[in-house]
Amino acid sequence: MTDDRQWANRAVALIEADQRRSADTHLLRLETGFAGVDIYLKDESTHPTGSLKHRLARSLFLYALVNRKIREGVPVVEASSGSTAVSEAYFARMIGVPFYAVVPEATSAEKIAAIGHYGGRCHFVAPGVSLYEAAARLAQELGGHYIDQFTHAERATDWRGNNNIAESIFDQLAREEHPVPRWIVMSAGTGGTTATIGRYIRYKRLETRLLGVDPEFSAFFESYRTGSRAVTCERPSRIEGIGRPRVEPSFIPEIIDEMVRVPDEAALGAMRALSAHLGRGVGGSTGSNFAALCWKAAAMIRRGERGSLVSLICDPGERYSRTYYAEDWLAACGLDCRKAEDEVAAFLATGRFAREFEAAASPAA
């Protein structure tokens, strides 16, 4: 066996051993002021690197290793708004390869510090400069591998099972009153998680429907609504981790039953209300998910329907202490999320939600 093969075998074994040491993340059932509709949140912030992207990073590294793209000493480069880079830096350090993150200048300081904590180096990109092109160029200059989450996310994870997030959700719901949820609510960054969940639902022939969520500044919703993959969005998303300026290769609209666009004020208001309800902070992408879940759950309640809905806690609020939880940052962005925060708090108490969102349904739904 060649040294290269032996090194790759050791790298795969290290990553798989780390997965075995990690217990599955919790599925939390929210206490609310209404009955008949149960709400669950899968807490992905408890991964070793603190976010949903830990699963993706593990899958991307294994995918690159078995395809012989990552070798001993080869630098790994990623384009990321932060959380994926944090998780990839963790796995790069684990197997002993250099890691470089190409990130927007506006990425939170807490995420930058976390990337550095795991030995990663950050290459900052100004607004208007393509992250993708910068990452590909840096990888070429370094003689490294651009791991490219936006292309490979939907194919790196085994959507049929093998402890993916969808399988975990349904296993944990098995003994609940409503074990097959009416809706799973998930926002799109790369599109990999929505692809995994949507495919798993169809593979297992479940009645659950997938509600896709997009932030205010992103190309995904408009692409879903129009059917065009050529849609772009000039303004960058203010909700880190989700929303993209283009329709990423890993975004698979056909497996999403309905999609909703959540304004940033509503997302951050929901983030704050949910954080108060839980007694601990969550991030902005979690707020986007939760605002959409409140909207969908309130519609079920109005129709007298029973069942359950599931969404995710994507990462902790501590990563955004200087942005989403800072009044001066909100004011500088012209964001006032107090009304939305009150609306979500009212929903948790009464089941009524006083807001409508722009939505589009799949013709095949």
C-alpha positions as CSV (number, residue, x, y, z in Angstrom):
1,M,0.0,0.0,0.0
2,T,1.4,3.4,-0.9
3,D,2.2,6.1,1.7
4,D,-0.5,8.3,0.1
5,R,-3.1,5.5,0.5
6,Q,-2.1,4.9,4.1
7,W,-2.3,8.6,4.9
8,A,-5.8,8.8,3.4
9,N,-6.9,5.7,5.3
10,R,-5.7,7.3,8.6
11,A,-7.5,10.6,7.8
12,V,-10.8,8.8,7.1
13,A,-10.4,6.8,10.3
14,L,-9.8,9.9,12.4
15,I,-12.9,11.6,11.1
16,E,-15.1,8.5,11.6
17,A,-13.7,8.0,15.1
18,D,-14.6,11.6,15.9
19,Q,-18.2,11.0,14.7
20,R,-18.5,7.9,16.9
21,R,-17.4,10.0,19.9
22,S,-20.1,12.6,19.3
23,A,-23.5,11.9,20.6
24,D,-26.4,12.9,18.4
25,T,-27.8,16.4,18.8
26,H,-30.9,17.0,20.9
27,L,-34.4,17.4,19.5
28,L,-36.1,20.0,21.7
29,R,-39.9,20.2,22.1
30,L,-41.0,23.8,22.8
31,E,-43.4,24.7,25.6
32,T,-46.1,26.8,24.1
33,G,-49.5,28.3,25.2
34,F,-51.5,26.2,22.7
35,A,-52.3,22.5,22.1
36,G,-52.6,20.3,19.1
37,V,-49.6,21.6,17.2
38,D,-46.2,20.5,18.5
39,I,-43.0,22.4,17.7
40,Y,-39.6,20.8,17.7
41,L,-36.1,22.3,17.2
42,K,-33.1,20.1,16.4
43,D,-30.3,21.7,18.3
44,E,-27.3,21.6,15.9
45,S,-25.4,24.2,18.0
46,T,-24.2,21.4,20.3
47,H,-21.8,19.9,17.7
48,P,-18.1,20.3,18.6
49,T,-17.8,23.3,16.3
50,G,-21.1,24.8,17.3
51,S,-23.2,24.6,14.2
52,L,-25.2,22.7,11.7
53,K,-22.2,23.0,9.3
54,H,-20.3,20.4,11.3
55,R,-22.2,17.7,9.6
56,L,-21.6,19.3,6.2
57,A,-17.8,19.8,6.8
58,R,-17.4,16.2,7.9
59,S,-19.2,14.9,4.7
60,L,-17.2,17.3,2.5
61,F,-13.8,16.1,3.9
62,L,-14.8,12.5,3.6
63,Y,-16.0,13.1,0.0
64,A,-12.8,14.9,-0.9
65,L,-10.6,12.2,0.7
66,V,-12.2,9.2,-1.0
67,N,-12.0,11.1,-4.3
68,R,-8.3,11.7,-3.7
69,K,-8.6,15.5,-3.8
70,I,-7.1,16.0,-0.3
71,R,-3.7,14.4,0.2
72,E,-1.0,14.8,2.9
73,G,0.2,18.3,3.1
74,V,-2.2,19.7,0.5
75,P,-3.9,23.0,1.6
76,V,-7.7,23.0,1.7
77,V,-9.4,26.2,0.7
78,E,-13.1,27.1,1.2
79,A,-15.4,30.0,0.4
80,S,-17.6,30.6,3.4
81,S,-19.5,33.2,5.4
82,G,-18.1,31.7,8.5
83,S,-19.7,28.6,10.1
84,T,-18.7,26.1,7.4
85,A,-15.1,27.4,7.6
86,V,-15.1,27.0,11.3
87,S,-16.1,23.4,11.0
88,E,-13.7,22.7,8.1
89,A,-10.8,24.2,10.0
90,Y,-11.6,21.7,12.8
91,F,-11.4,18.7,10.4
92,A,-8.3,20.1,8.6
93,R,-6.5,20.3,11.9
94,M,-7.6,16.8,12.8
95,I,-6.0,15.3,9.7
96,G,-3.1,17.6,9.6
97,V,-3.6,19.7,6.5
98,P,-3.4,23.5,6.2
99,F,-6.7,25.3,5.9
100,Y,-7.6,28.7,4.3
101,A,-11.0,30.3,4.6
102,V,-12.0,32.9,2.0
103,V,-14.6,35.0,3.9
104,P,-16.5,38.3,3.4
105,E,-15.1,41.3,5.3
106,A,-18.4,41.5,7.2
107,T,-18.1,38.1,8.7
108,S,-18.6,38.2,12.5
109,A,-15.5,38.6,14.6
110,E,-16.5,35.6,16.7
111,K,-16.5,33.4,13.7
112,I,-13.1,34.7,12.5
113,A,-11.7,33.9,16.0
114,A,-13.2,30.4,15.9
115,I,-11.5,29.7,12.5
116,G,-8.2,30.9,13.9
117,H,-8.8,28.7,17.1
118,Y,-8.7,25.6,14.9
119,G,-5.6,26.7,13.0
120,G,-7.3,28.1,10.0
121,R,-6.2,31.3,8.2
122,C,-8.6,33.8,6.8
123,H,-8.4,35.6,3.4
124,F,-10.9,38.5,3.4
125,V,-12.9,39.6,0.4
126,A,-14.4,43.0,-0.1
127,P,-18.1,43.5,-1.1
128,G,-18.5,43.0,-4.9
129,V,-15.7,40.5,-5.2
130,S,-16.6,36.9,-6.0
131,L,-15.9,34.5,-3.1
132,Y,-16.0,31.6,-5.5
133,E,-13.4,33.1,-7.8
134,A,-11.2,34.3,-4.9
135,A,-11.2,30.8,-3.3
136,A,-10.5,29.0,-6.6
137,R,-7.6,31.4,-7.3
138,L,-6.1,31.0,-3.9
139,A,-6.3,27.2,-4.1
140,Q,-4.5,27.4,-7.4
141,E,-1.8,29.7,-6.0
142,L,-1.2,27.4,-3.0
143,G,-1.3,24.2,-5.0
144,G,-4.3,23.2,-2.9
145,H,-7.8,21.9,-3.1
146,Y,-10.9,24.2,-3.3
147,I,-13.4,22.0,-1.4
148,D,-16.3,24.1,-2.8
149,Q,-19.3,23.5,-0.5
150,F,-21.7,25.2,-2.9
151,T,-21.1,22.6,-5.6
152,H,-20.6,19.5,-3.5
153,A,-22.9,19.9,-0.5
154,E,-25.8,18.0,-2.1
155,R,-23.8,15.0,-3.2
156,A,-21.4,14.6,-0.3
157,T,-24.1,13.5,2.2
158,D,-25.8,10.1,1.9
159,W,-29.5,11.2,1.7
160,R,-30.7,7.6,2.2
161,G,-29.6,7.5,5.8
162,N,-26.2,6.8,7.5
163,N,-27.0,9.1,10.4
164,N,-27.8,12.1,8.3
165,I,-29.8,14.9,9.9
166,A,-33.1,13.8,8.3
167,E,-32.8,10.2,9.6
168,S,-31.9,11.5,13.1
169,I,-35.0,13.8,13.2
170,F,-37.4,11.0,12.4
171,D,-35.7,8.5,14.7
172,Q,-36.0,11.0,17.6
173,L,-39.7,11.7,16.8
174,A,-40.6,8.1,16.7
175,R,-42.3,8.0,20.1
176,E,-43.9,11.5,20.0
177,E,-47.6,12.0,19.6
178,H,-47.1,13.2,16.0
179,P,-44.0,11.2,14.8
180,V,-44.3,12.2,11.2
181,P,-44.2,16.0,11.1
182,R,-46.5,17.9,8.8
183,W,-43.6,20.2,7.9
184,I,-39.9,20.4,8.2
185,V,-38.8,24.1,7.9
186,M,-35.3,24.7,6.6
187,S,-33.4,27.7,5.1
188,A,-30.9,27.3,2.3
189,G,-27.2,28.4,2.3
190,T,-25.5,25.9,0.0
191,G,-28.8,24.0,-0.4
192,G,-27.2,20.7,0.9
193,T,-29.4,20.3,4.0
194,T,-32.6,21.0,2.1
195,A,-31.5,18.5,-0.5
196,T,-30.8,15.8,2.1
197,I,-34.0,16.3,4.0
198,G,-36.2,16.5,0.9
199,R,-34.7,13.4,-0.7
200,Y,-34.9,11.4,2.5
201,I,-38.6,12.3,2.9
202,R,-39.3,11.0,-0.6
203,Y,-37.0,7.9,-0.2
204,K,-38.9,6.9,2.9
205,R,-42.3,7.7,1.3
206,L,-43.3,10.0,4.1
207,E,-46.2,12.5,4.1
208,T,-44.0,15.3,5.5
209,R,-43.6,18.4,3.4
210,L,-40.5,20.6,3.2
211,L,-40.8,24.3,3.6
212,G,-37.8,26.1,2.2
213,V,-36.8,29.5,3.7
214,D,-34.9,32.3,2.1
215,P,-33.7,35.6,3.6
216,E,-34.4,39.1,2.2
217,F,-31.4,39.4,0.0
218,S,-30.9,36.1,-1.9
219,A,-31.4,34.5,-5.2
220,F,-33.1,31.2,-4.1
221,F,-36.7,32.3,-3.6
222,E,-37.0,34.2,-6.8
223,S,-35.4,31.2,-8.7
224,Y,-37.9,28.9,-7.0
225,R,-40.8,31.2,-7.9
226,T,-39.8,31.7,-11.5
227,G,-38.1,28.4,-12.3
228,S,-35.0,30.1,-13.5
229,R,-31.6,29.2,-12.3
230,A,-30.1,32.4,-13.9
231,V,-31.5,34.6,-11.1
232,T,-29.0,36.7,-9.1
233,C,-29.1,39.1,-6.2
234,E,-26.7,42.0,-6.1
235,R,-27.0,42.7,-2.3
236,P,-25.3,40.2,0.0
237,S,-27.4,38.5,2.6
238,R,-27.4,40.0,6.1
239,I,-28.3,36.7,7.6
240,E,-25.0,34.9,7.8
241,G,-25.0,31.3,6.6
242,I,-28.0,31.4,4.4
243,G,-29.0,33.2,1.2
244,R,-26.7,33.5,-1.8
245,P,-26.2,36.0,-4.6
246,R,-26.6,33.2,-7.2
247,V,-28.5,29.9,-7.4
248,E,-25.9,27.4,-6.1
249,P,-25.4,24.0,-7.8
250,S,-26.4,22.2,-4.6
251,F,-29.8,24.0,-4.4
252,I,-32.4,21.4,-5.7
253,P,-35.8,23.2,-5.9
254,E,-37.7,20.2,-7.1
255,I,-37.6,18.5,-3.7
256,I,-39.0,21.6,-1.9
257,D,-42.8,21.7,-1.5
258,E,-43.1,25.4,-0.7
259,M,-40.8,28.3,-0.2
260,V,-41.1,31.5,1.7
261,R,-39.1,34.7,1.9
262,V,-38.5,36.1,5.4
263,P,-37.5,39.8,5.7
264,D,-34.4,40.3,7.9
265,E,-36.4,42.3,10.5
266,A,-38.7,39.4,11.0
267,A,-35.9,36.9,11.1
268,L,-34.0,38.8,13.8
269,G,-37.1,39.5,15.8
270,A,-37.9,35.8,15.8
271,M,-34.3,35.1,16.8
272,R,-34.6,37.4,19.8
273,A,-38.0,36.0,20.8
274,L,-36.9,32.4,20.5
275,S,-33.7,33.2,22.5
276,A,-35.8,34.7,25.3
277,H,-38.1,31.7,25.2
278,L,-35.2,29.2,25.4
279,G,-33.1,31.2,27.9
280,R,-30.1,31.1,25.6
281,G,-29.1,32.8,22.3
282,V,-29.6,31.5,18.8
283,G,-28.3,32.9,15.5
284,G,-30.0,34.7,12.6
285,S,-30.5,31.8,10.4
286,T,-32.4,30.0,13.2
287,G,-34.5,33.2,13.4
288,S,-35.3,32.9,9.7
289,N,-36.3,29.3,10.1
290,F,-38.4,30.0,13.2
291,A,-40.3,33.0,11.8
292,A,-41.4,30.8,8.8
293,L,-42.3,28.0,11.2
294,C,-44.5,30.3,13.3
295,W,-46.2,31.5,10.1
296,K,-46.9,27.9,8.9
297,A,-47.9,26.6,12.4
298,A,-50.3,29.5,12.9
299,A,-52.0,28.6,9.6
300,M,-52.5,25.1,10.8
301,I,-54.0,26.3,14.1
302,R,-56.4,28.5,12.3
303,R,-57.6,25.6,10.2
304,G,-58.0,23.4,13.3
305,E,-55.3,21.0,12.1
306,R,-53.2,18.9,14.4
307,G,-49.6,17.7,14.0
308,S,-46.0,18.6,14.4
309,L,-43.4,20.9,12.8
310,V,-39.6,20.7,13.0
311,S,-36.9,23.2,12.4
312,L,-33.3,23.7,13.4
313,I,-31.2,25.7,15.8
314,C,-28.3,26.2,13.4
315,D,-25.8,27.9,15.6
316,P,-25.5,29.8,18.9
317,G,-26.2,33.5,19.4
318,E,-22.8,34.1,21.0
319,R,-21.3,34.3,17.5
320,Y,-23.4,37.5,16.8
321,S,-23.0,39.5,20.0
322,R,-21.5,42.4,18.0
323,T,-24.1,42.3,15.2
324,Y,-27.6,40.8,15.6
325,Y,-27.6,41.4,19.4
326,A,-26.0,44.8,19.2
327,E,-28.4,47.8,19.1
328,D,-25.8,50.0,17.3
329,W,-25.3,47.5,14.6
330,L,-29.1,47.1,14.0
331,A,-29.5,50.9,13.9
332,A,-26.6,51.2,11.4
333,C,-28.4,48.7,9.2
334,G,-31.8,50.4,9.6
335,L,-33.3,47.4,11.2
336,D,-35.9,47.5,13.9
337,C,-37.0,44.1,14.9
338,R,-39.0,44.9,18.1
339,K,-42.4,44.5,16.4
340,A,-41.4,41.1,14.9
341,E,-40.1,40.0,18.3
342,D,-43.4,40.8,19.9
343,E,-45.3,39.0,17.2
344,V,-43.3,35.8,17.7
345,A,-43.6,36.0,21.5
346,A,-47.4,36.4,21.0
347,F,-47.5,33.3,18.8
348,L,-45.7,31.2,21.4
349,A,-48.3,32.3,23.9
350,T,-51.4,32.1,21.8
351,G,-50.8,30.3,18.5
352,R,-51.7,33.5,16.6
353,F,-49.2,35.1,14.3
354,A,-49.9,38.6,12.9
355,R,-47.7,38.6,9.9
356,E,-47.8,37.3,6.3
357,F,-44.8,36.3,4.2
358,E,-44.3,36.1,0.4
359,A,-44.6,32.4,-0.5
360,A,-44.6,30.2,-3.5
361,A,-45.6,26.5,-3.8
362,S,-44.3,23.9,-6.1
363,P,-46.7,22.9,-8.9
364,A,-46.2,19.3,-8.0
365,A,-46.8,19.9,-4.2
